[in-house]
């Protein structure tokens, strides 16, 4: 599968617990932190739920 690079661009302060846990599940810890993950359907769904907090690039 293809890989995507997900970068946190906004804070999770004052966000719902579900959004905070989604960020943790992706491995994002702080602003400007990036992770490379496989573009599976479950990961794509997680990114869509928090698309206002992250930037996504295909690799």
Biopython code that builds the backbone (N, CA, C, O; Angstrom):
import numpy as np
from Bio.PDB.StructureBuilder import StructureBuilder

atoms = [
    (1, "UNK", "N", (0.838, -1.192, 0.000)),
    (1, "UNK", "CA", (0.000, 0.000, 0.000)),
    (1, "UNK", "C", (0.878, 1.249, 0.000)),
    (1, "UNK", "O", (2.067, 1.203, 0.316)),
    (2, "UNK", "N", (0.263, 2.342, -0.358)),
    (2, "UNK", "CA", (0.958, 3.624, -0.366)),
    (2, "UNK", "C", (1.134, 4.119, 1.066)),
    (2, "UNK", "O", (0.401, 3.726, 1.974)),
    (3, "UNK", "N", (2.110, 4.980, 1.242)),
    (3, "UNK", "CA", (2.328, 5.586, 2.549)),
    (3, "UNK", "C", (1.905, 7.042, 2.492)),
    (3, "UNK", "O", (1.967, 7.687, 1.445)),
    (4, "UNK", "N", (1.472, 7.546, 3.640)),
    (4, "UNK", "CA", (1.157, 8.963, 3.755)),
    (4, "UNK", "C", (1.908, 9.530, 4.953)),
    (4, "UNK", "O", (2.199, 8.825, 5.920)),
    (5, "UNK", "N", (2.211, 10.810, 4.865)),
    (5, "UNK", "CA", (2.863, 11.520, 5.963)),
    (5, "UNK", "C", (1.814, 12.426, 6.596)),
    (5, "UNK", "O", (1.234, 13.283, 5.930)),
    (6, "UNK", "N", (1.579, 12.227, 7.889)),
    (6, "UNK", "CA", (0.580, 13.001, 8.621)),
    (6, "UNK", "C", (1.312, 13.900, 9.615)),
    (6, "UNK", "O", (2.111, 13.420, 10.419)),
    (7, "UNK", "N", (1.040, 15.196, 9.558)),
    (7, "UNK", "CA", (1.693, 16.172, 10.424)),
    (7, "UNK", "C", (0.645, 16.918, 11.227)),
    (7, "UNK", "O", (-0.328, 17.423, 10.667)),
    (8, "UNK", "N", (0.837, 16.989, 12.536)),
    (8, "UNK", "CA", (-0.088, 17.745, 13.384)),
    (8, "UNK", "C", (0.191, 19.228, 13.205)),
    (8, "UNK", "O", (1.331, 19.669, 13.358)),
    (9, "UNK", "N", (-0.839, 20.002, 12.883)),
    (9, "UNK", "CA", (-0.652, 21.436, 12.671)),
    (9, "UNK", "C", (-1.410, 22.290, 13.684)),
    (9, "UNK", "O", (-1.174, 23.494, 13.782)),
    (10, "UNK", "N", (-2.325, 21.667, 14.441)),
    (10, "UNK", "CA", (-3.074, 22.402, 15.454)),
    (10, "UNK", "C", (-3.081, 21.626, 16.754)),
    (10, "UNK", "O", (-2.867, 20.414, 16.770)),
    (11, "UNK", "N", (-3.328, 22.333, 17.841)),
    (11, "UNK", "CA", (-3.344, 21.743, 19.174)),
    (11, "UNK", "C", (-4.610, 20.935, 19.419)),
    (11, "UNK", "O", (-5.645, 21.171, 18.797)),
    (12, "UNK", "N", (-4.510, 19.973, 20.339)),
    (12, "UNK", "CA", (-5.681, 19.180, 20.722)),
    (12, "UNK", "C", (-6.332, 19.728, 21.998)),
    (12, "UNK", "O", (-7.288, 19.144, 22.509)),
    (13, "UNK", "N", (-5.821, 20.834, 22.500)),
    (13, "UNK", "CA", (-6.438, 21.469, 23.663)),
    (13, "UNK", "C", (-7.838, 21.935, 23.264)),
    (13, "UNK", "O", (-8.024, 22.486, 22.179)),
    (14, "UNK", "N", (-8.809, 21.719, 24.126)),
    (14, "UNK", "CA", (-10.215, 22.063, 23.896)),
    (14, "UNK", "C", (-10.848, 21.263, 22.754)),
    (14, "UNK", "O", (-11.811, 21.719, 22.139)),
    (15, "UNK", "N", (-10.320, 20.090, 22.474)),
    (15, "UNK", "CA", (-10.927, 19.183, 21.491)),
    (15, "UNK", "C", (-11.593, 18.041, 22.245)),
    (15, "UNK", "O", (-11.326, 17.834, 23.429)),
    (16, "UNK", "N", (-12.449, 17.311, 21.569)),
    (16, "UNK", "CA", (-13.140, 16.203, 22.219)),
    (16, "UNK", "C", (-12.147, 15.087, 22.550)),
    (16, "UNK", "O", (-11.085, 14.974, 21.939)),
    (17, "UNK", "N", (-12.518, 14.276, 23.525)),
    (17, "UNK", "CA", (-11.665, 13.156, 23.930)),
    (17, "UNK", "C", (-11.448, 12.193, 22.766)),
    (17, "UNK", "O", (-10.374, 11.607, 22.634)),
    (18, "UNK", "N", (-12.454, 12.032, 21.933)),
    (18, "UNK", "CA", (-12.346, 11.143, 20.776)),
    (18, "UNK", "C", (-11.272, 11.632, 19.800)),
    (18, "UNK", "O", (-10.509, 10.828, 19.264)),
    (19, "UNK", "N", (-11.212, 12.937, 19.570)),
    (19, "UNK", "CA", (-10.198, 13.492, 18.680)),
    (19, "UNK", "C", (-8.809, 13.355, 19.291)),
    (19, "UNK", "O", (-7.846, 13.065, 18.581)),
    (20, "UNK", "N", (-8.699, 13.560, 20.589)),
    (20, "UNK", "CA", (-7.406, 13.407, 21.261)),
    (20, "UNK", "C", (-6.898, 11.973, 21.144)),
    (20, "UNK", "O", (-5.714, 11.749, 20.892)),
    (21, "UNK", "N", (-7.784, 11.010, 21.325)),
    (21, "UNK", "CA", (-7.392, 9.601, 21.248)),
    (21, "UNK", "C", (-7.045, 9.193, 19.820)),
    (21, "UNK", "O", (-6.180, 8.344, 19.606)),
    (22, "UNK", "N", (-7.706, 9.784, 18.865)),
    (22, "UNK", "CA", (-7.379, 9.504, 17.467)),
    (22, "UNK", "C", (-5.975, 10.000, 17.153)),
    (22, "UNK", "O", (-5.214, 9.316, 16.468)),
    (23, "UNK", "N", (-5.626, 11.179, 17.647)),
    (23, "UNK", "CA", (-4.273, 11.703, 17.452)),
    (23, "UNK", "C", (-3.241, 10.783, 18.099)),
    (23, "UNK", "O", (-2.196, 10.510, 17.508)),
    (24, "UNK", "N", (-3.527, 10.306, 19.306)),
    (24, "UNK", "CA", (-2.612, 9.385, 19.981)),
    (24, "UNK", "C", (-2.476, 8.086, 19.206)),
    (24, "UNK", "O", (-1.378, 7.542, 19.092)),
    (25, "UNK", "N", (-3.576, 7.589, 18.675)),
    (25, "UNK", "CA", (-3.560, 6.331, 17.932)),
    (25, "UNK", "C", (-2.711, 6.450, 16.661)),
    (25, "UNK", "O", (-2.090, 5.477, 16.232)),
    (26, "UNK", "N", (-2.687, 7.630, 16.072)),
    (26, "UNK", "CA", (-1.847, 7.849, 14.897)),
    (26, "UNK", "C", (-0.384, 8.055, 15.273)),
    (26, "UNK", "O", (0.492, 7.988, 14.411)),
    (27, "UNK", "N", (-0.115, 8.302, 16.542)),
    (27, "UNK", "CA", (1.258, 8.496, 16.995)),
    (27, "UNK", "C", (1.694, 9.946, 17.021)),
    (27, "UNK", "O", (2.884, 10.237, 17.143)),
    (28, "UNK", "N", (0.739, 10.860, 16.907)),
    (28, "UNK", "CA", (1.064, 12.288, 16.919)),
    (28, "UNK", "C", (1.068, 12.800, 18.354)),
    (28, "UNK", "O", (0.133, 12.545, 19.114)),
    (29, "UNK", "N", (2.116, 13.519, 18.718)),
    (29, "UNK", "CA", (2.301, 13.935, 20.104)),
    (29, "UNK", "C", (2.267, 15.439, 20.309)),
    (29, "UNK", "O", (1.835, 15.907, 21.362)),
    (30, "UNK", "N", (2.716, 16.204, 19.320)),
    (30, "UNK", "CA", (2.809, 17.659, 19.499)),
    (30, "UNK", "C", (2.692, 18.335, 18.131)),
    (30, "UNK", "O", (2.738, 17.670, 17.096)),
    (31, "UNK", "N", (2.545, 19.636, 18.138)),
    (31, "UNK", "CA", (2.450, 20.399, 16.896)),
    (31, "UNK", "C", (3.762, 20.248, 16.121)),
    (31, "UNK", "O", (4.847, 20.256, 16.702)),
    (32, "UNK", "N", (3.642, 20.114, 14.811)),
    (32, "UNK", "CA", (4.744, 19.905, 13.866)),
    (32, "UNK", "C", (5.384, 18.529, 13.961)),
    (32, "UNK", "O", (6.424, 18.300, 13.344)),
    (33, "UNK", "N", (4.797, 17.608, 14.714)),
    (33, "UNK", "CA", (5.277, 16.233, 14.767)),
    (33, "UNK", "C", (4.673, 15.481, 13.587)),
    (33, "UNK", "O", (3.481, 15.612, 13.309)),
    (34, "UNK", "N", (5.492, 14.693, 12.893)),
    (34, "UNK", "CA", (5.039, 13.960, 11.709)),
    (34, "UNK", "C", (5.245, 12.467, 11.890)),
    (34, "UNK", "O", (6.175, 12.034, 12.570)),
    (35, "UNK", "N", (4.370, 11.688, 11.278)),
    (35, "UNK", "CA", (4.515, 10.238, 11.242)),
    (35, "UNK", "C", (4.211, 9.766, 9.826)),
    (35, "UNK", "O", (3.408, 10.369, 9.114)),
    (36, "UNK", "N", (4.865, 8.680, 9.429)),
    (36, "UNK", "CA", (4.583, 8.048, 8.150)),
    (36, "UNK", "C", (3.839, 6.762, 8.424)),
    (36, "UNK", "O", (4.319, 5.911, 9.173)),
    (37, "UNK", "N", (2.666, 6.611, 7.822)),
    (37, "UNK", "CA", (1.823, 5.442, 8.056)),
    (37, "UNK", "C", (1.340, 4.889, 6.721)),
    (37, "UNK", "O", (1.296, 5.599, 5.716)),
    (38, "UNK", "N", (0.978, 3.607, 6.732)),
    (38, "UNK", "CA", (0.380, 2.979, 5.553)),
    (38, "UNK", "C", (-1.017, 3.565, 5.339)),
    (38, "UNK", "O", (-1.734, 3.843, 6.300)),
    (39, "UNK", "N", (-1.391, 3.746, 4.098)),
    (39, "UNK", "CA", (-2.690, 4.339, 3.772)),
    (39, "UNK", "C", (-3.770, 3.257, 3.700)),
    (39, "UNK", "O", (-4.325, 2.996, 2.632)),
    (40, "UNK", "N", (-4.061, 2.634, 4.839)),
    (40, "UNK", "CA", (-5.112, 1.629, 4.905)),
    (40, "UNK", "C", (-6.461, 2.332, 5.082)),
    (40, "UNK", "O", (-6.496, 3.499, 5.472)),
    (41, "UNK", "N", (-7.554, 1.650, 4.806)),
    (41, "UNK", "CA", (-8.867, 2.287, 4.985)),
    (41, "UNK", "C", (-9.112, 2.778, 6.415)),
    (41, "UNK", "O", (-9.743, 3.818, 6.606)),
    (42, "UNK", "N", (-8.629, 2.056, 7.406)),
    (42, "UNK", "CA", (-8.838, 2.489, 8.790)),
    (42, "UNK", "C", (-8.045, 3.760, 9.102)),
    (42, "UNK", "O", (-8.550, 4.649, 9.788)),
    (43, "UNK", "N", (-6.818, 3.851, 8.609)),
    (43, "UNK", "CA", (-6.002, 5.053, 8.822)),
    (43, "UNK", "C", (-6.620, 6.241, 8.089)),
    (43, "UNK", "O", (-6.676, 7.345, 8.631)),
    (44, "UNK", "N", (-7.078, 6.020, 6.874)),
    (44, "UNK", "CA", (-7.712, 7.097, 6.102)),
    (44, "UNK", "C", (-8.936, 7.623, 6.854)),
    (44, "UNK", "O", (-9.157, 8.833, 6.898)),
    (45, "UNK", "N", (-9.727, 6.734, 7.442)),
    (45, "UNK", "CA", (-10.890, 7.147, 8.215)),
    (45, "UNK", "C", (-10.510, 7.959, 9.432)),
    (45, "UNK", "O", (-11.182, 8.934, 9.769)),
    (46, "UNK", "N", (-9.423, 7.559, 10.103)),
    (46, "UNK", "CA", (-8.957, 8.313, 11.274)),
    (46, "UNK", "C", (-8.522, 9.711, 10.869)),
    (46, "UNK", "O", (-8.830, 10.687, 11.553)),
    (47, "UNK", "N", (-7.806, 9.808, 9.758)),
    (47, "UNK", "CA", (-7.327, 11.112, 9.286)),
    (47, "UNK", "C", (-8.510, 12.003, 8.911)),
    (47, "UNK", "O", (-8.475, 13.207, 9.167)),
    (48, "UNK", "N", (-9.533, 11.445, 8.322)),
    (48, "UNK", "CA", (-10.714, 12.244, 7.957)),
    (48, "UNK", "C", (-11.411, 12.817, 9.181)),
    (48, "UNK", "O", (-11.958, 13.918, 9.119)),
    (49, "UNK", "N", (-11.399, 12.090, 10.289)),
    (49, "UNK", "CA", (-12.053, 12.568, 11.510)),
    (49, "UNK", "C", (-11.335, 13.764, 12.123)),
    (49, "UNK", "O", (-11.946, 14.574, 12.819)),
    (50, "UNK", "N", (-10.023, 13.870, 11.858)),
    (50, "UNK", "CA", (-9.246, 14.967, 12.447)),
    (50, "UNK", "C", (-8.565, 15.805, 11.374)),
    (50, "UNK", "O", (-7.510, 16.391, 11.619)),
    (51, "UNK", "N", (-9.161, 15.866, 10.182)),
    (51, "UNK", "CA", (-8.510, 16.560, 9.070)),
    (51, "UNK", "C", (-8.302, 18.053, 9.325)),
    (51, "UNK", "O", (-7.468, 18.673, 8.665)),
    (52, "UNK", "N", (-9.032, 18.637, 10.256)),
    (52, "UNK", "CA", (-8.858, 20.049, 10.586)),
    (52, "UNK", "C", (-7.665, 20.277, 11.518)),
    (52, "UNK", "O", (-7.290, 21.422, 11.768)),
    (53, "UNK", "N", (-7.069, 19.207, 12.031)),
    (53, "UNK", "CA", (-5.929, 19.315, 12.947)),
    (53, "UNK", "C", (-4.619, 18.860, 12.314)),
    (53, "UNK", "O", (-3.556, 19.065, 12.900)),
    (54, "UNK", "N", (-4.669, 18.254, 11.146)),
    (54, "UNK", "CA", (-3.482, 17.666, 10.549)),
    (54, "UNK", "C", (-3.326, 18.088, 9.094)),
    (54, "UNK", "O", (-4.274, 18.542, 8.453)),
    (55, "UNK", "N", (-2.098, 17.925, 8.588)),
    (55, "UNK", "CA", (-1.802, 18.077, 7.161)),
    (55, "UNK", "C", (-1.343, 16.722, 6.658)),
    (55, "UNK", "O", (-0.605, 16.017, 7.347)),
    (56, "UNK", "N", (-1.776, 16.354, 5.460)),
    (56, "UNK", "CA", (-1.489, 15.033, 4.905)),
    (56, "UNK", "C", (-0.772, 15.165, 3.574)),
    (56, "UNK", "O", (-1.185, 15.940, 2.712)),
    (57, "UNK", "N", (0.309, 14.401, 3.410)),
    (57, "UNK", "CA", (1.052, 14.358, 2.140)),
    (57, "UNK", "C", (1.196, 12.900, 1.739)),
    (57, "UNK", "O", (1.402, 12.037, 2.592)),
    (58, "UNK", "N", (1.088, 12.624, 0.456)),
    (58, "UNK", "CA", (1.351, 11.265, -0.007)),
    (58, "UNK", "C", (2.847, 11.135, -0.272)),
    (58, "UNK", "O", (3.517, 12.079, -0.691)),
    (59, "UNK", "N", (3.344, 9.927, -0.010)),
    (59, "UNK", "CA", (4.796, 9.679, -0.200)),
    (59, "UNK", "C", (4.983, 8.729, -1.363)),
    (59, "UNK", "O", (6.114, 8.383, -1.702)),
]
sb = StructureBuilder()
sb.init_structure("model")
sb.init_model(0)
sb.init_chain("A")
sb.init_seg("    ")
for serial, (resi, resn, name, xyz) in enumerate(atoms, 1):
    if name == "N":
        sb.init_residue(resn, " ", resi, " ")
    sb.init_atom(name, np.array(xyz, "f"), 0.0, 1.0, " ", f" {name:<3s}", serial, name[0])
structure = sb.get_structure()
